[in-house]
């Protein structure tokens, strides 16, 4: 059997199971505190009408976002600020939600309507049809001079080229080519928009 210094003490399976729920609880508490802190800073303060636009822009810039335009009031954010890029002259109306688990790029001169959403995370499905509990980020790119209507949703992996209009309530999944009006669920090109002489 060996001397006491050579004997390794391994926890019995019952002991491992007894510790596991405690560790899981602690990990959940740490994660909940991180999410609550992020929510407080980026959504409550960063979306507050009491904080001037310059202050909201500064907050996101200090956190690593590249923002040339401030988020609007009641702006909600989830993800990593370093994944967010917002161009100049971008207007975000009340209640816009951006989830930047993966990179989100919003070009110059865009308009995001009330309660519109840009989402980057999705849960893959394996060959047996099981949905993964772990989300994966897929980038979203929005070109220049895009108008996203109220309560429209831009899903993970979508690309909206410049000079598009996304109708209110539309759900974008995939690629929207330039100079088009897109509407519906899923969003489909329903109208060609005029091209400026310089385009």
N, C-alpha and C positions, 0 to 999 in steps of 0.2 A: 504494500500500500504506500510506503514511502514516508518520509518525515513530514511534519505539519507544513513546512515551508514549500514542499514540493506538491502538495495536494491542491488541485484547483477546485474552487467551489463554483459550481455552475448552478444557476437558478433552475429549479424544477419548472416544468411547463405551467403548473398552476400559478407559480410566482410570476412568471412572465406575463401570463394573461391578466393577473391582478394589477401589474404595473402599466400595461398597455393602455387601458382606458384613461388612466391619469395622464400619461404622456400625450394621448390624443386630445384630451381636454385642454391641457396646457398649450398644445400647438394651435388648437382652435381659438383659444383666448388671445394668443399672440396675433394670429391672423385677423381676428375680429378687431383688435385694437389698431392694427395697421390700416385696415379698411376704414374704420371710424375716423382715424386721424386724417387720412387722405380725403374722406368725404367732408370733414370739417374744413380743411384748408382749401381744397380745390372746388368744391361745390357750394358750401355755405358761405365762405368768405369770397372765393373767386367768382361766385355768381351773384353776389349781393349788390342790390341797387345802392346800398349805402357806401360801397367802395367805388370811387371814380374809375372810369375806363383805364386811365393811366396806371392806377394801382392794380387793377385786375391783370393788365398786360405785364406789369412788372412782376407780379406774383408768379405767373406762369413762366416768364423768362428766367427768373431766379431758380425755378425748379427744373430748368433744362429744355423747356419748350422753345421753339422758334416761332414767335408770334409777333407779327407786324401790326395786327389788329386785335383789339381787346375782345374777349368773349362778352356776350350780352348778359343781361340780368337773368337770374334764375338758371344760368348755365350749369349743366351737370357734367361732371367728368369722371371717368374711371380709366385705370390703366397707368401707363408710364408717361409723365409729362414730356420726357425726351423723345417720345414717338410722335409728338404733335408739331406740325408745321402749318402755320396760317399766314397767308400773304397779306399784302396791303389792301386797304379799302374793302375789307370783308365785313359784312353786317350779319351778326347772329342775333336773331330775334329772341324773345323770351322763351325759356325752357328748352333750348337746344341741348341735346345730349350727345357727347362724343366719348366713345369707348376706345381708347388707344392701347390695346394690348399689343398690337402690331402698329407699324407706322401709318399715320393718317396725314395726308397732304391736302390742304385746301388752298387753291390758287388765288391770285389777286382778283379783286372785284366780285367775289361771290356773295350771294345772299342766301342765308339759311332761315327758312320760315319757322314760325312758332312750333315748338315741340317736335321738330325734325330730329332724326337720329342717324348717327354714323356709327356702325358697329363693326369691330374687327375680329371678334372671337367666335369660334364655332366648335362644335363637338363632333369629331369624326366618328363614322360608323365603320366597324370592322367587317370582314367578309361574312361573319356569322350573324350580322345584323345588330350587334350590341353597340350602344352609344357609349363613347368614352366619357367618363366623368371629368376628365381633364380637358379644358378648353385649349385650343390652339389659335394663335393669332394669324390672320391673313391681312396684308396691307390693303388700304383703300386709298385711291387717288382721285381727287376732284380737280378738274382743270380750272381755267380762268373764266370769269364772267358766267358762272353757273348759278342758276336760281333753283334752289330746292324748296319746294312748297311746304306749307304747314303739314306737320305730321307725316311727312314722307320718311321712308327708311332706306338707308343705303347699307346693304349687307356686306359681310366680309368678302374681300377679293374683288370688289367692284371697281370699275374704272369709269368715271364720267368725264368725257372729254370737254374741252372748252366750248362755251357758247351754247350750252344745253339748258333746257328748262325741264325740271322734274315736277310733275303735277302734284298737287296736294294729295296726300294719302297713298301715293305710289310706293311700291316696294321694288327697289333696284337690286338686281342680282345679275352680275355679269358686266358687259361692256356697253356703254352708251356712246355712240359716235357723235362727233361735233355737229352743231347746228341742228339739233333735233328737239322736239317736244316729246317727252316720254310720260306715259300715264298707265295706270292699272296695276294689277297684282297678278303676275309679275309685270313690271313696267315694260311697255313696248313702245317703239317709235310710232307715233300717230300723226306727226306733222313735221315737214321740213321747215326750218326757220330760215329767214333771209340771211344771206352772208354779206357782211359789210364789204365795201369795195376794197378795203385794205387787208381783208382776210384771205 
